[in-house]
Amino acid sequence: MKGVLIRLNKLIEREKTVYYKEKPDPSSLGFGQYFTDYMFVMDYEEGIGWHHPRIAPYAPLTLDPSSSVFHYGQAVFEGLKAYRTEDGRVLLFRPDQNIKRLNRSCERMSMPPLDEELVLEALTQLVELEKDWVPKKKGTSLYIRPFVIATEPSLGVKASRSYTFMIVLSPVGSYYGDDQLKPVRIYVEDEYVRAVNGGVGFAKTAGNYAASLQAQRKANELGYDQVLWLDAIEKKYVEEVGSMNIFFVINGEAVTPALSGSILSGVTRASAIELIRSWGIPVREERISIDEVYAASARGELTEVFGTGTAAVVTPVGELNIHGKTVIVGDGQIGDLSKKLYETITDIQLGKVKGPFNWTVEV
């Protein structure tokens, strides 16, 4: 199917009745609670390949109880957004990068690769069809969730011979509720670990998130918003924060953990690095220990900490709990770099500025 561009009128399953849903109140969207009228579906069978691409009414799936996804966890996904501009256009932010990462996840999980051109075309057409679902209220967007699951009915421990690829859409509200940046409190986890080099930490696979829930619950019970993960071997080197990548501003330089194989390569992370460097601020991608972070704070050199990710774009950190020691970052206020990054990336996403790297795709 290489290079095939599928046209909308051929994709829609016109024989099926669609019961169009009432649009939810844009002021109470939350995250991932509402779904649009249509979804994209495509199937894979060994010996045939990916076939039968279609846009169908959003509906429950019917799967065999012995489907591989339920037993051996062959499941990968992505997350990106469509944004409504002030003049009514709909923009996607770097969708090609999400699709490339989806294929990297597929490769690691022994799943068949997808034609990236076809996926982008399908994604674009689905969003075009559901344009009315892209909310207009400030801070809102249409969340896009592509995912692949293993569907072969077999209990043998092996790669599945059949898969389903889908894209579903969900209008979502502002991560911050009132659309104001708010510093969060972070608990440094030194018991549980997220991933290890040689494992699946760099893949966006379902099991990574299931494994994080216990530590997140622990952090919440202690009054913290997110977990900062350390490496699995020495439990001293910084990796990720919850579902975000992490940055530290030390002595005027931005420092972020290097992608070592256990860290997810965030699209927003890459965008932040490119922007920061374009502003003449040094960025170091390297191994950094939590003790170094604590020492920098003690010397007065740690001026900002922030996370980057699709959901919130930039999340400033106002407090760290490092092995029981509380570290207040920037007097608990939002730093200048965090604010500038957030405003610049969101302005690009909303079409207010073009930006220096041609990151947006108009639907």
Protein Blocks (a to p, Z undefined) as FASTA:
>chain_A
ZZiacdfklmpcfkbccdddddddfklnogokbccfbdcdddddehklpchiacdddddd
dddfklmklmnopacdddddddddfkopacdehklmmmmmmmmmmmmnopacddfklmmm
mmmmmmmmmmmmmcfbehiacddddddddfbdcfbdcddfbdcddddddddddfklnopa
cdddddddfkbcfbdehiamlpccfklmmmmmmmmmmmmmnopabdcdddfklopaccbe
hjaccdddeehiacddddehjaccdfklmmmmmmmmmnopacddddddfklmmmmmmnop
ambdcdddfklopacdfbdceehiacdehhhpacfklmmmmmmmmmmmnomagbjnopac
cZZ
